[in-house]
Amino acid sequence: MYIPTINLLIVDDHQLIIDGLSAILVGEPLIGTLFTARDGEEAVNLVIEKDIDCVLMDINMPVIGGCEATELIKSKKPHVKIIMVSMISDASVVAKLLKAGADAFIIKNTGKLELLAAIKKVMAGEKYVSQELCSDLYRHIGSARRKTSGGPDHLTSREIEIIRYVAAGLTNQEIATKLFLSHNTVETHRKNIIAKLGLKNTASLVKYAADNKLL
């Protein structure tokens, strides 16, 4: 079966990181053409000019930072997937970047397998957050939940709980394990939530969570 390759842009102001990520990805069957940029402005221009499918983006860069570049790219080419790659592991930063439009967040010391897994997930329309960050993100989600009195659009507490786990990048099976539910029950909840909110898919559900401060 033919599996199309993706054109990928690596954005970092440190050449060593660019070289390292390039070395990891070059020759991978999934990867087509590799592009590189040293700041957010260059990244935005390349995405506009070139046929790029996915971006690996640093956060702190000169000229335009990763968060602003993400917003600009998503406003111009919303189909382009953006994976934030950083040493920052603050849950509030992760939540902010997801709200800005990032599709995934991974730590720079992650291994090749997790990097490729993140790329495959976002290209399949899913969200992804490094396992290393999940515990902190859950605590951040819990804190945000305590600050929210009731749920938007008459959602039940269970539905809000599932939305937050979905927004954190968990699969149905992972959510089921966390909540001691069956996989089918979680899948049913997810479909009901999307229908209740009048959304199209999981990606729009994640955006809903960000817009309604459920992260």
C-alpha positions in Angstrom: 0.0 0.0 0.0 1.3 3.5 -0.9 1.8 5.7 2.1 2.5 9.4 1.2 5.5 11.0 2.7 5.3 14.3 4.5 7.4 17.5 4.1 8.6 18.6 7.4 10.1 21.9 8.7 12.5 22.0 11.7 12.5 25.4 13.4 15.1 26.2 16.1 17.6 29.0 16.7 20.3 26.4 17.7 22.0 24.8 14.7 23.0 21.8 16.8 19.3 21.0 17.5 18.5 21.4 13.8 21.3 19.1 12.8 20.3 16.5 15.5 16.7 16.4 14.5 17.6 16.2 10.8 19.9 13.3 11.5 17.2 11.5 13.3 14.6 12.0 10.6 16.5 11.8 7.3 16.0 8.5 5.6 12.8 7.7 7.5 10.1 6.3 5.1 7.6 8.8 6.6 9.6 11.8 5.8 9.8 13.5 2.4 11.6 16.8 2.1 13.2 18.4 5.2 13.3 22.2 5.5 14.9 24.2 8.3 14.5 27.7 9.8 16.3 29.6 12.5 13.4 31.8 13.8 9.6 32.0 13.8 9.4 34.6 11.0 11.5 32.5 8.7 9.3 29.5 9.6 6.0 31.4 8.7 7.4 32.5 5.4 8.6 29.0 4.5 5.2 27.5 5.3 3.5 30.1 3.1 6.0 29.5 0.2 6.6 25.8 0.4 4.4 22.7 0.5 5.0 21.8 4.2 2.8 19.4 6.1 4.3 19.4 9.6 6.5 21.8 11.7 8.8 20.9 14.6 8.9 24.2 16.4 11.0 25.6 19.3 9.4 28.1 21.7 12.0 30.7 22.5 13.5 32.1 19.3 14.5 35.5 18.0 12.3 37.8 15.8 9.1 35.8 16.3 8.8 33.1 19.0 7.2 29.7 18.7 3.8 30.6 20.1 3.2 33.6 17.8 4.6 31.7 14.8 2.1 28.9 15.6 -0.8 31.3 15.7 0.3 32.9 12.4 0.8 29.6 10.6 -2.5 28.2 11.8 -4.3 31.4 10.7 -2.8 31.1 7.2 -2.6 27.3 6.7 -4.7 25.6 9.4 -4.1 22.1 7.9 -0.3 22.3 8.7 0.5 20.3 11.9 2.7 21.9 14.5 4.7 20.0 17.1 6.3 22.1 19.8 9.8 20.8 20.8 11.2 22.3 23.9 13.0 21.8 27.2 10.3 23.7 29.0 8.1 21.4 30.9 5.6 23.8 32.6 2.0 22.6 32.2 0.6 26.1 31.9 3.0 26.7 29.0 1.9 23.5 27.3 -1.8 24.5 27.8 -1.1 28.0 26.3 0.6 26.5 23.2 -2.2 24.0 22.7 -4.6 26.9 22.9 -2.5 28.8 20.3 -3.0 25.9 17.9 -0.2 23.5 18.5 -1.0 19.9 17.8 1.6 18.3 20.0 4.2 19.1 22.7 7.3 17.0 23.2 10.4 17.4 25.3 13.8 17.9 23.5 15.3 14.9 25.3 12.7 12.6 23.9 13.8 9.6 21.9 13.4 8.9 18.2 10.4 6.5 18.7 8.4 9.1 20.6 9.2 11.8 18.0 8.0 9.6 15.2 4.9 8.6 17.2 4.0 12.3 17.7 4.4 13.0 14.0 2.2 10.1 13.0 -0.4 11.1 15.6 -0.7 14.7 14.5 -0.8 13.7 10.8 -3.7 11.4 11.7 -5.5 14.4 13.2 -4.8 13.6 16.9 -3.1 15.6 19.7 0.0 14.4 21.5 1.8 15.4 24.7 5.0 13.8 25.9 4.3 11.1 28.6 6.8 12.9 30.7 4.5 16.0 30.9 1.2 14.2 31.4 1.2 14.1 35.2 1.9 17.9 35.5 -0.7 18.6 32.8 -3.3 16.5 34.6 -2.6 18.6 37.8 -3.0 21.8 35.8 -6.2 20.5 34.4 -7.4 19.6 37.8 -6.6 23.1 39.1 -8.4 24.7 36.2 -11.4 22.5 36.9 -11.6 23.6 40.5 -11.7 27.2 39.3 -14.6 26.4 37.0 -18.0 26.4 38.7 -20.1 24.0 36.7 -19.6 23.0 33.1 -20.3 25.0 29.9 -23.3 24.0 27.8 -24.7 21.8 30.6 -22.0 19.2 30.3 -21.8 16.7 33.1 -18.8 16.5 35.4 -17.8 13.2 33.7 -18.0 14.7 30.3 -15.8 17.6 31.4 -13.4 15.2 32.8 -13.2 13.3 29.5 -12.9 16.5 27.5 -9.8 17.4 29.6 -8.2 14.1 29.1 -8.9 14.2 25.4 -7.3 17.7 25.2 -4.3 16.3 27.1 -3.8 13.8 24.2 -4.9 10.6 25.9 -6.4 7.8 23.8 -9.7 6.3 24.6 -8.0 3.3 26.2 -5.8 5.5 28.3 -8.8 7.5 29.5 -10.7 4.3 30.2 -7.8 3.1 32.4 -7.6 6.4 34.3 -11.4 6.5 35.0 -11.9 2.7 35.5 -14.3 2.6 32.5 -14.5 0.4 29.5 -13.0 1.5 26.1 -16.5 1.4 24.6 -18.0 3.6 27.4 -15.3 6.3 26.8 -15.9 6.1 23.0 -19.6 6.6 23.6 -19.0 9.5 25.9 -16.7 11.1 23.4 -19.2 10.8 20.5 -22.0 12.1 22.8 -19.9 15.1 23.8 -19.1 16.0 20.2 -22.7 15.7 19.2 -24.0 17.7 22.2 -21.6 20.5 21.5 -22.3 20.5 17.7 -18.6 19.8 16.9 -17.1 18.0 13.9 -14.2 15.9 15.4 -11.7 15.5 18.2 -9.6 18.4 17.0 -12.5 20.8 17.3 -13.2 19.3 20.8 -9.6 20.1 21.9 -10.1 23.7 20.6 -13.4 23.9 22.5 -11.6 22.9 25.7 -9.0 25.6 25.1 -11.5 28.3 24.2 -13.6 27.5 27.3 -10.6 27.4 29.7 -10.9 23.7 30.4 -7.2 23.1 30.0 
